[in-house]
Amino acid sequence: VELTESGGGEVQTGGSLRLSCKASGDTEATYCMGWFRRAAGKEYEGVATIDSHGTTYADSVKDRFTISQDNAKENLYLQMDSLNPEDTAMYYCAAALPRHAGGATWCPTPEEKDEYIFWGQGTQVTVST
């Protein structure tokens, strides 16, 4: 599956942005989807993930960011509100294969970045003071 992000840009503190990620290729398969970010000089941070059980957010973005997906699961979104300079980073859309065990299915958490094997090229978000 190929992933293409869009929607990044520069906003002032307190502003909002909505990122989009379009999936193409093998969209018939079921994937776990998530948003990650990497600020300059820092490690990757899991921002939010979504699967059939619900959504998971990093503490740093909880109550400010909302991850969603269209019914066809071809588009993933990240609504970002109340942005602050600490949110400045390159934002990536990523996909993982679901895990199966004992009849249960679940998705890797935002902390399990290495489980996400398909990545987009990223979109830059810059929040100015």
FENGI-V303997 format. One line per field, one symbol per residue. burial: + if it has 24 or more other C-alpha atoms within 12 Angstrom, else -. A space follows every 10 residues. Layout:
BEGIN
burial = ???
END
This chain:
BEGIN
burial = +-++++++++ +---++++++ +++------- +++++++++- ----++++++ +---++++-- +--++++++- --++++++++ ++++--++++ ++++++++-- -----+++++ +++--+-+++ -++++++--
END
